[in-house]
């Protein structure tokens, strides 16, 4: 199913960036959520063990999904429920509409069902002449506003009280003041009549327990219980991902879900429904006792295809807490109406691909910045950025790359000599726009790239031309280190390459620079062009095999990840290359962690007697991708020349994120501005980084606002100041 409607994503982004109400609401929530979440988890002894348990439970379930679904259906039927398996949204809508017509249902109340949003159930019921009322307060607000949910847990987070009061006034045909308690009372009065007159209640479910055929709902509003208990007919729409084997399996999920979703220890209501129960129904104007009818619909709509997909079955680990949205830098700027289809954010992009269409996925998937903050907080440990990359690769495999990208990747970057020749030519061509080592202004349609930040100039002499004079073979060494510079260090920051080599040599290593090395391939990989990366990977593997190193060291965490794990995954199906890729991966080390484990810092007293304050920015790929956090800090703190001052949200993305920082400057710059404020607040004269891309972003922003604060790689701070640990 696809919406069929074209989207102008750029215009949507501009509109949301100009929406002060949205920006204020999302900004305040983003500020409060991490603190509240941390407090909610204080009494959980081992959060990581809890996450591991949830992941294991959900993965074990998806491996036996059909068996567990059969068990659930049998137990639910044994307790008196009717179970229907809906292949897709059309089948679900037909079943419910037919049921309404057969039972004479005229009025329906709903609660807690994103799945019904997914298949556009309300529209189908309205077309059949059936009155439908959402009863979750947030859902009711967006329904009368004519909006889609902008968040999986807080669907109306994008609206303020004044806007809600306007919608209430229009709907209720009277003036409603923007007073929250008053508006809640108005909603309660209006919805109470709906509950009492409804012929059918439709709900979703948080979990479906095969052991007992039960559905579990957790809510913070009493409407969920009213929807499932007052009307004589209850229909529960349950996606296959909600199935779990036993009631015990619900315990870890229920410990994490409220803490991750709303930072609560527990929700206000937890309901366990096992079969139909006695109910009071109105017949001929009289209330009489009857047996409630319970219908449970197990919805596929692409879920079973995901369950059978070796890579994407992990989306069944999602517990729909939306914690990934709560920490997402892009979502915090534009919300779920831009960054979403039905489901929002990165996980929403993945769900959209399977539950709606790949066409809908393509409309907004590029908004994933790849910072992995979502992975860090996800109770089910879903690797959302990696799955988005895989989906992009499948799109490229099916449709191919746009001509410009295809030419850039396959004709230029994959051809190392041509790529490097063009970079050398660009170093000359940039001269009219260059001011020192930066470019502050570009003409015509390039101007947006230098709005809010400067760009680094390409070095006149790249590192590869400097290497021969730097890398003399020592008389004795602790081992041979092959230096993988990465494109940025080679052609933009060659002085950092010199610092890296000096540190490694001071530690007693022979350093070699394989001239045949090229781009690691991550830019192409992030856009889905796996075929070109395979070519690049083989070239780099051969380049490093030729020098037979004991270690491969790189100052770029993205390059480290790509060499360490990316090549092995890409070449896993090729027996001739798989082990060669794995061998290169085992040799590869990130610079700061390699040095920190092998050096003894030399901390002379500053010759000037002045100690500089340094703050440190955690690169996303370094801190979350490689788990390197303490090592760079130790290297800085051990030096007497510097005092380390921690900045607020040091591990929050700077907004560069490789290709994203170029293609979406309108989002990249606001993310950068927040980071720059945090840097200024430390009072530091120096910002240290462990990633060349972050250095570009931060230095570019500071050049236009605080040029007196300099940004350097950790290697530049410690060069000439470290020595080997005693044997």
C-alpha positions as a printed Julia matrix, in Angstrom:
727×3 Matrix{Float64}:
   0.0     0.0     0.0
   1.36    3.41   -0.93
  -0.04    6.85   -0.31
   0.48    7.8    -3.95
   0.88   11.44   -2.95
   4.11   13.23   -3.92
   5.99   14.86   -1.08
   8.12   17.97   -1.22
  10.38   17.06    1.67
  12.43   20.26    1.48
   9.35   22.42    1.79
   7.97   20.31    4.65
  11.28   20.67    6.51
  11.29   24.43    6.02
   7.72   24.7     7.35
   8.5    22.68   10.48
  11.74   24.54   11.16
   9.69   27.74   11.1
   7.05   26.29   13.46
   8.02   27.77   16.82
   5.35   25.8    18.68
   6.67   22.51   17.35
  10.32   23.41   17.93
   9.56   24.56   21.47
   7.56   21.46   22.39
  10.06   19.01   20.92
  13.01   20.93   22.33
  11.64   20.95   25.87
  10.79   17.27   25.71
  14.2    16.38   24.28
  15.85   18.26   27.15
  13.75   16.6    29.86
  13.51   13.04   28.55
  17.09   11.74   29.09
  17.11   12.94   32.7
  13.66   11.49   33.44
  14.51    8.2    31.72
  17.73    7.83   33.71
  15.83    8.44   36.95
  13.17    5.89   36.0
  15.85    3.24   35.48
  17.67    3.99   38.76
  16.1     1.02   40.55
  16.88   -1.41   37.71
  20.04   -3.17   38.79
  21.32   -4.02   35.31
  19.71   -2.14   32.44
  21.86   -3.85   29.82
  20.9    -7.3    31.11
  17.25   -6.28   30.91
  17.7    -5.15   27.32
  19.51   -8.39   26.49
  16.63  -10.38   27.95
  14.01   -8.47   25.93
  16.04   -8.92   22.76
  16.49  -12.64   23.38
  12.79  -13.12   24.19
  11.63  -11.35   21.06
  14.17  -13.05   18.8
  13.24  -16.48   20.15
   9.58  -15.64   19.49
  10.11  -14.61   15.88
  11.97  -17.86   15.23
   8.77  -19.75   16.18
   6.27  -17.12   15.14
   3.78  -19.3    13.27
   3.81  -21.89   16.06
   3.24  -19.21   18.7
   0.49  -17.6    16.61
  -1.25  -20.99   16.34
  -0.99  -21.47   20.09
  -2.37  -18.0    20.75
  -5.3   -18.56   18.39
  -6.15  -21.94   19.94
  -6.07  -20.58   23.5
  -8.03  -17.44   22.63
 -10.71  -19.54   20.91
 -10.82  -21.95   23.85
 -11.7   -18.99   26.06
 -14.5   -17.87   23.74
 -12.84  -15.32   21.45
 -13.14  -15.34   17.67
  -9.78  -15.02   15.93
  -9.26  -13.82   12.37
  -5.93  -13.61   10.59
  -5.84  -10.62    8.25
  -3.35  -10.88    5.41
  -3.35   -7.12    4.81
  -5.16   -3.88    5.55
  -7.88   -4.5     2.98
  -8.74   -7.87    4.53
  -8.86   -6.3     8.01
 -11.09   -3.43    6.93
 -13.49   -5.74    5.08
 -13.74   -8.05    8.07
 -14.53   -5.23   10.51
 -16.95   -3.43    8.18
 -18.76   -6.7     7.44
 -18.91   -7.47   11.15
 -20.37   -4.02   11.87
 -23.02   -4.46    9.18
 -23.9    -7.97   10.36
 -24.19   -6.85   14.01
 -25.99   -3.59   13.29
 -23.13   -1.51   14.66
 -23.68    2.19   14.14
 -21.21    3.73   16.62
 -17.62    2.74   17.35
 -15.18    3.94   20.0
 -11.46    3.3    19.63
  -8.41    3.26   21.86
  -4.72    2.58   21.49
  -4.4     1.27   17.96
  -1.61    2.5    15.7
  -2.31   -0.56   13.54
  -5.71    0.89   12.64
  -3.95    4.11   11.58
  -1.59    2.0     9.48
  -4.44    0.55    7.39
  -6.69    3.67    7.44
  -9.52    1.88    9.23
 -11.39    5.01   10.29
 -11.9     6.09    6.69
 -13.29    2.66    5.77
 -15.76    2.72    8.67
 -16.87    6.27    7.88
 -17.39    5.29    4.22
 -19.72    2.52    5.44
 -21.78    5.08    7.37
 -20.43    4.11   10.8
 -19.67    6.84   13.36
 -16.13    6.45   14.75
 -14.67    8.27   17.75
 -11.07    8.15   18.95
 -11.02    8.24   22.76
  -7.32    8.51   23.63
  -7.06   12.21   24.4
  -4.14   12.78   22.07
  -5.75   10.74   19.28
  -9.03   12.6    19.7
  -7.23   15.93   19.49
  -5.46   15.06   16.24
  -8.62   13.5    14.83
 -10.61   16.71   15.26
  -7.6    18.68   14.02
  -7.39   16.51   10.9
  -3.76   15.56   11.61
  -1.8    12.34   11.65
  -0.03   11.18   14.84
   3.38   12.83   15.16
   4.66   10.4    17.82
   3.85    6.77   18.61
   3.17    7.46   22.3
   2.32   11.17   22.34
   0.46   11.71   19.06
  -0.36   15.4    19.69
   3.06   16.49   20.98
   3.3    18.99   18.13
   0.38   21.11   19.44
   0.21   23.58   22.34
  -2.72   24.34   24.62
  -3.85   27.36   22.6
  -4.08   25.31   19.43
  -5.88   22.49   21.21
  -8.38   24.99   22.68
  -9.11   26.26   19.17
  -9.79   22.73   17.92
 -11.98   21.98   20.96
 -13.94   25.2    20.41
 -14.56   24.33   16.77
 -15.54   20.74   17.52
 -17.75   21.49   20.53
 -19.19   24.66   18.97
 -18.45   26.8    22.03
 -15.56   28.8    23.39
 -13.11   26.61   25.29
 -10.36   28.34   27.25
  -6.75   27.12   26.84
  -6.74   25.7    30.36
  -5.55   22.1    30.49
  -7.69   20.82   33.41
 -10.72   22.5    31.86
 -10.05   20.95   28.45
  -9.64   17.52   30.04
 -13.04   17.94   31.71
 -14.6    18.93   28.39
 -13.09   15.87   26.74
 -14.31   13.63   29.56
 -17.88   14.95   29.26
 -17.93   14.58   25.51
 -16.39   11.13   25.41
 -18.49    9.69   28.24
 -21.56    9.88   26.02
 -19.63    8.12   23.25
 -18.68    5.22   25.54
 -22.25    4.72   26.71
 -23.75    4.79   23.22
 -21.11    2.74   21.39
 -22.03   -0.59   19.83
 -18.41   -1.66   19.37
 -15.06   -0.89   20.96
 -11.87   -1.29   18.92
  -8.49   -1.44   20.62
  -4.96   -2.46   19.92
  -2.75   -4.44   22.28
   0.71   -4.1    23.73
   1.2    -7.85   23.97
  -0.6   -11.02   22.93
   0.24  -13.97   25.19
   0.09  -17.38   23.53
   0.09  -19.34   26.8
  -3.33  -17.98   27.8
  -4.72  -16.45   24.61
  -4.76  -13.11   26.43
  -4.13   -9.58   25.22
  -2.44   -7.02   27.44
  -2.94   -3.26   27.27
  -1.05   -0.64   29.24
  -2.45    2.89   29.28
  -2.39    6.12   31.24
  -6.02    6.97   30.57
  -9.11    5.12   31.76
 -10.61    5.22   28.27
  -8.79    2.02   27.33
 -10.75    0.04   29.89
 -14.02    1.74   28.93
 -13.52    0.94   25.23
 -12.79   -2.71   25.98
 -15.5    -3.21   28.61
 -18.57   -1.03   28.0
 -19.58   -1.78   24.37
 -21.08   -5.25   23.81
 -18.54   -6.02   21.08
 -14.79   -5.67   21.48
 -12.45   -5.98   18.48
  -8.72   -6.11   19.23
  -6.26   -5.49   16.38
  -2.98   -7.23   17.15
   0.1    -7.16   14.93
   2.11  -10.38   14.86
   5.01   -8.52   16.5
   2.97   -8.3    19.74
   2.98  -12.1    20.23
   5.02  -13.59   23.07
   4.97  -17.18   24.37
   4.18  -16.83   28.09
   3.03  -14.41   30.75
   6.51  -14.54   32.3
   7.91  -13.21   29.02
   5.85  -10.06   29.53
   7.66   -9.15   32.75
  10.93   -7.73   31.3
   9.0    -5.92   28.57
   6.67   -4.33   31.11
   9.66   -3.26   33.2
  11.22   -1.43   30.26
   8.24   -0.17   28.25
   6.91    2.59   30.56
  10.41    3.62   31.64
  11.54    3.99   28.02
   8.3     5.48   26.69
   7.3     8.07   29.28
   9.94    7.67   32.02
   7.34    6.13   34.38
   7.98    3.16   36.63
   4.58    1.82   35.59
   1.59    3.07   33.65
  -1.68    3.99   35.35
  -3.6     1.01   33.99
  -2.6    -2.49   32.99
  -5.38   -4.69   31.57
  -5.21   -8.39   30.81
  -8.14   -9.61   28.72
  -8.67  -13.37   28.47
 -11.83  -14.19   26.55
 -15.24  -12.47   26.59
 -16.86  -11.52   29.89
 -20.41  -10.71   31.01
 -21.56   -7.25   29.94
 -24.53   -4.96   30.28
 -26.17   -4.03   26.98
 -29.11   -1.78   26.19
 -32.06   -3.49   24.47
 -35.39   -1.79   23.88
 -34.34    0.98   26.22
 -33.46   -1.42   29.04
 -30.06   -2.51   30.33
 -29.78   -6.3    30.36
 -26.96   -8.73   31.07
 -25.39  -10.46   28.06
 -22.14  -12.12   27.08
 -19.67   -9.76   25.49
 -18.35  -10.67   22.03
 -14.57  -10.62   21.62
 -12.93  -10.63   18.19
  -9.15  -10.67   17.86
  -7.57   -9.86   14.51
  -3.97  -10.94   13.98
  -2.66   -8.5    11.38
   0.07   -9.43    8.91
   0.29   -6.56    6.39
   3.99   -7.25    5.72
   4.96   -8.42    9.18
   5.42  -12.07    8.26
   7.7   -11.11    5.36
   9.86   -9.18    7.83
   9.85  -12.13   10.23
  11.2   -14.39    7.47
  13.91  -11.89    6.51
  17.18  -12.76    8.23
  18.19   -9.1     8.6
  14.83   -7.51    9.29
  13.34   -9.97   11.73
  14.94   -7.82   14.43
  12.16   -5.24   13.99
  10.09   -7.7    16.03
  12.25   -6.58   18.97
  10.44   -3.23   18.92
   8.1    -2.74   21.89
   6.65    0.51   20.46
   8.02    2.69   23.27
   9.22    5.42   20.86
  12.36    6.06   22.92
  14.21    6.15   19.58
  12.17    9.22   18.59
  12.78   10.88   21.93
  16.54   11.03   21.34
  16.65   11.44   17.55
  18.3    14.75   16.49
  16.26   14.97   13.27
  12.94   14.15   14.92
  13.62   16.8    17.56
  13.78   19.41   14.78
  10.94   18.47   12.44
   8.7    15.97   14.26
   6.91   12.93   12.93
   4.81   14.52   10.21
   7.96   15.19    8.2
  10.08   12.34    9.56
   7.47    9.67    9.11
   4.58    8.21    7.17
   2.26    6.51    9.68
   5.03    5.48   12.06
   7.66    8.16   12.74
  11.43    8.34   12.92
  14.04    5.78   11.95
  12.04    2.79   13.17
   9.07    4.32   11.37
  11.03    4.35    8.11
  11.76    0.64    8.47
   8.19   -0.23    9.42
   6.93    1.84    6.5
   9.02   -0.21    4.07
   7.37   -3.45    5.21
   3.91   -2.32    6.31
   3.24    0.22    3.56
   5.66    0.38    0.65
   9.27    0.94   -0.34
   8.08    4.01   -2.25
   6.84    5.55    1.0
  10.12    4.55    2.7
  12.11    6.39    0.03
  10.24    9.63    0.67
  11.84   10.27    4.06
  14.45    7.62    4.95
  17.33   10.0     4.19
  16.48   11.93    7.37
  18.21    9.26    9.47
  21.44   10.93   10.54
  23.02    7.61   11.56
  24.09    8.86   15.01
  22.97    5.61   16.72
  21.55    7.34   19.76
  18.41    5.3    19.07
  20.38    2.05   19.33
  21.72    3.15   22.7
  18.26    3.57   24.25
  16.22    0.92   22.39
  14.98   -1.71   24.9
  15.18   -4.33   22.15
  18.62   -3.27   20.88
  17.45   -2.76   17.28
  20.22   -1.43   15.03
  17.98    1.08   13.26
  20.64    2.92   11.2
  22.08   -0.36    9.89
  18.64   -1.58    8.83
  17.96    1.71    7.04
  21.27    1.33    5.19
  20.27   -2.19    4.17
  16.92   -0.97    2.85
  18.68    1.75    0.86
  20.92   -0.92   -0.63
  17.86   -2.92   -1.66
  16.37    0.15   -3.32
  19.64    0.73   -5.22
  19.78   -2.93   -6.21
  16.27   -2.69   -7.62
  16.23    0.82   -9.13
  19.89    1.78   -9.44
  21.55    5.0    -8.34
  20.73    8.42   -9.78
  23.08    9.21  -12.7
  25.11   11.84  -10.81
  25.78    9.59   -7.82
  26.47    6.59  -10.01
  29.08    8.56  -11.92
  30.64    9.99   -8.75
  30.85    6.64   -7.0
  31.63    4.15   -9.72
  33.59    6.26  -12.16
  35.43    8.57   -9.77
  35.74    7.3    -6.19
  36.2     3.65   -7.15
  39.06    4.78   -9.43
  41.61    5.81   -6.84
  43.98    7.56   -9.26
  41.23    9.57  -10.92
  39.69   10.48   -7.54
  42.97   11.7    -6.12
  43.79   13.61   -9.33
  40.46   15.43   -9.12
  41.09   16.31   -5.47
  44.46   17.78   -6.4
  42.8    19.78   -9.17
  40.15   20.98   -6.72
  42.88   22.25   -4.39
  43.93   24.64   -7.16
  40.38   25.51   -8.29
  39.3    26.54   -4.77
  41.84   29.38   -4.62
  39.42   32.24   -5.5
  37.17   31.27   -2.57
  39.81   30.26   -0.05
  40.74   32.3     3.02
  43.65   30.68    4.78
  42.59   27.09    5.43
  38.84   27.61    5.05
  36.21   28.57    2.49
  33.68   31.01    3.9
  31.6    31.8     0.82
  30.62   29.92   -2.32
  28.78   31.24   -5.36
  25.38   30.37   -6.85
  23.64   27.19   -5.7
  26.68   26.15   -3.62
  26.08   29.07   -1.26
  23.92   26.97    1.08
  26.92   24.83    1.98
  28.61   27.8     3.66
  25.53   29.19    5.37
  26.22   28.89    9.1
  29.61   27.22    8.71
  32.82   27.48    6.75
  34.2    24.58    4.76
  37.77   23.33    5.08
  39.98   23.94    2.09
  41.65   21.01    0.38
  45.32   20.93    1.39
  47.84   22.1    -1.18
  50.03   19.1    -0.31
  48.1    15.95    0.74
  49.46   13.57    3.34
  50.35   10.94    0.74
  52.87   13.4    -0.75
  54.32   14.12    2.69
  54.6    10.48    3.78
  57.9     9.61    2.06
  59.88   12.19    4.07
  58.14   11.28    7.35
  58.24    7.52    7.39
  61.86    6.39    7.46
  62.34    2.81    8.63
  63.74    2.71   12.2
  66.64    0.53   13.29
  64.34   -1.3    15.72
  60.61   -1.27   16.28
  57.81   -2.76   18.36
  56.01   -3.73   15.18
  54.82   -2.44   11.84
  51.8    -0.13   11.74
  50.1     0.55    8.42
  48.49    3.98    8.51
  45.02    4.25    6.94
  44.47    7.98    6.64
  40.98    8.17    5.2
  40.13   10.83    2.61
  39.74   13.71    5.09
  43.09   13.28    6.82
  44.86   12.66    3.52
  43.5    15.62    1.58
  42.07   18.07    4.14
  44.0    17.58    7.4
  47.4    16.2     6.39
  48.99   17.83    9.46
  46.88   15.49   11.59
  48.28   12.61    9.56
  51.74   13.86   10.48
  50.74   14.0    14.16
  49.4    10.44   14.03
  52.62    9.15   12.51
  54.78   11.05   14.99
  52.86    9.59   17.95
  53.12    6.06   16.56
  56.82    6.48   15.89
  57.39    7.9    19.38
  55.74    4.75   20.71
  58.39    2.74   18.9
  56.48    1.52   15.85
  57.56    1.42   12.25
  54.9     3.31   10.29
  54.15    2.64    6.63
  51.64    4.3     4.32
  50.32    2.03    1.55
  50.05    4.48   -1.36
  47.44    2.3    -3.1
  44.85    2.85   -0.34
  41.73    4.83   -1.2
  38.37    5.84    0.26
  37.05    3.37    2.85
  33.71    3.35    1.02
  31.42    4.49    3.82
  29.82    7.38    1.83
  28.7     4.92   -0.84
  27.66    2.36    1.74
  25.43    4.85    3.56
  23.6     5.58    0.3
  23.11    1.92   -0.54
  25.76    1.4    -3.23
  27.2    -1.87   -1.95
  28.59   -2.94   -5.34
  31.0     0.01   -5.49
  32.06   -0.54   -1.89
  32.91   -4.15   -2.7
  35.32   -2.89   -5.38
  36.83   -0.32   -3.01
  37.13   -2.9    -0.22
  39.08   -5.29   -2.41
  41.45   -2.5    -3.48
  42.13   -1.53    0.13
  42.55   -5.12    1.29
  45.15   -5.7    -1.42
  46.92   -2.45   -0.55
  47.35   -3.46    3.09
  48.17   -7.09    2.39
  51.04   -5.84    0.24
  52.81   -4.25    3.24
  52.08   -7.14    5.66
  51.48   -5.01    8.79
  51.11   -6.07   12.4
  48.47   -3.37   12.91
  46.37   -1.0    10.85
  45.67    2.31   12.59
  43.33    5.09   11.46
  42.34    8.4    13.1
  38.84    8.17   11.64
  36.26    6.08   13.57
  34.04    5.72   10.5
  36.94    4.26    8.53
  37.74    2.02   11.5
  34.23    0.58   11.6
  34.18    0.07    7.85
  37.51   -1.76    7.72
  36.92   -3.64   10.96
  33.41   -4.95   10.35
  31.97   -3.53    7.14
  34.25   -5.33    4.71
  33.73   -8.69    6.41
  29.97   -8.32    6.14
  30.1    -7.18    2.52
  32.37  -10.02    1.43
  30.93  -12.75    3.66
  29.38  -14.54    0.69
  32.62  -14.58   -1.31
  34.88  -17.42   -0.06
  37.9   -16.04   -1.9
  37.68  -12.71   -0.07
  35.82  -13.36    3.18
  38.81  -14.44    5.26
  41.04  -11.76    3.75
  38.49   -9.14    4.81
  38.22  -10.65    8.28
  42.02  -10.64    8.64
  42.2    -6.95    7.77
  39.39   -6.31   10.25
  41.29   -8.02   13.05
  44.35   -5.84   12.43
  42.42   -2.55   12.38
  42.48   -0.18   15.36
  41.16    3.3    16.04
  43.99    5.72   16.86
  43.11    6.99   20.38
  42.27    3.56   21.79
  45.4     2.05   20.22
  47.62    4.77   21.7
  45.95    4.91   25.13
  46.61    1.21   25.7
  50.26    1.42   24.63
  51.63    4.72   25.86
  52.85    6.44   28.96
  51.94   10.13   28.82
  54.74   12.61   29.34
  53.38   15.65   31.11
  55.99   18.37   31.35
  55.12   21.6    33.06
  53.83   24.09   30.48
  56.73   26.28   29.42
  54.52   29.37   29.63
  53.05   28.32   32.96
  49.6    28.53   31.35
  47.2    25.62   31.21
  44.66   25.61   28.38
  41.1    24.45   28.92
  40.08   21.72   26.48
  36.63   20.27   25.96
  36.03   16.99   24.18
  33.31   16.13   21.65
  32.34   12.46   21.38
  31.97   11.4    17.77
  28.89    9.2    17.25
  30.85    6.5    15.44
  33.63    6.59   18.01
  31.57    6.6    21.2
  28.56    4.51   20.18
  29.91    2.64   17.18
  33.25    1.58   18.67
  32.55    2.14   22.37
  35.57    4.43   22.75
  34.84    7.1    25.37
  37.4     7.14   28.16
  40.57    6.69   26.09
  40.65   10.11   24.37
  39.82   11.78   27.68
  42.66    9.98   29.42
  45.15   11.07   26.76
  44.07   14.7    27.21
  43.83   14.63   31.02
  47.27   13.06   31.44
  48.93   16.05   29.77
  49.83   18.92   32.11
  49.31   21.46   29.33
  45.56   20.93   29.35
  42.61   20.94   31.71
  39.67   18.88   30.49
  36.24   20.54   30.85
  33.28   18.33   30.0
  30.6    19.89   27.84
  26.87   19.25   28.16
  25.67   16.45   25.87
  29.2    15.74   24.7
  28.0    12.67   22.81
  25.17   14.42   20.99
  25.63   14.45   17.22
  27.27   17.55   15.76
  25.1    17.31   12.65
  27.77   16.39   10.09
  27.07   12.68    9.63
  28.94   12.48    6.35
  26.65   12.9     3.34
  23.79   14.17    5.53
  25.73   17.3     6.46
  26.03   18.2     2.77
  22.62   17.17    1.46
  20.59   18.5     4.4
  22.38   21.63    5.56
  19.02   23.05    6.68
  18.98   20.37    9.4
  22.7    19.97    9.89
  23.24   23.61   10.88
  20.58   23.79   13.67
  22.05   20.61   15.18
  25.5    22.19   14.94
  24.32   25.42   16.58
  23.16   23.52   19.67
  26.55   21.85   19.92
  28.36   25.19   19.58
  26.34   26.63   22.47
  27.45   23.76   24.66
  31.07   24.3    23.63
  30.94   28.0    24.48
  29.45   27.26   27.88
  32.59   25.32   28.88
  34.81   28.36   28.37
  37.29   26.12   26.53
  39.88   27.52   24.15
  40.26   24.18   22.39
  37.81   21.52   21.23
  39.35   18.09   20.84
  37.77   15.49   18.56
  38.55   11.96   17.48
  36.87   12.24   14.08
  37.89   14.33   11.04
  34.25   14.81    9.91
  33.26   16.21   13.3
  36.3    18.46   13.13
  35.07   19.85    9.79
  31.64   20.56   11.19
  32.71   22.11   14.49
  35.58   24.11   13.04
  33.34   25.38   10.26
  30.72   26.58   12.72
  33.2    28.15   15.12
  35.02   29.88   12.26
  31.87   31.89   11.59
  30.92   32.56   15.21
  33.87   32.03   17.6
  37.05   31.95   15.52
  39.19   32.19   18.68
  38.17   28.64   19.68
  40.22   26.14   17.73
  39.25   22.55   16.9
  41.91   19.85   16.71
  42.17   16.1    16.53
  43.4    14.43   19.72
  46.48   13.36   17.75
  47.45   17.02   17.3
  47.22   17.65   21.05
  49.4    14.74   22.08
  51.97   14.7    19.27
  55.45   14.95   20.78
  54.16   14.39   24.3
  53.79   10.62   24.62
  56.19    7.75   24.98
  55.9     3.96   25.27
  54.99    2.18   28.45
  57.99    0.52   30.1
  58.38   -3.11   29.11
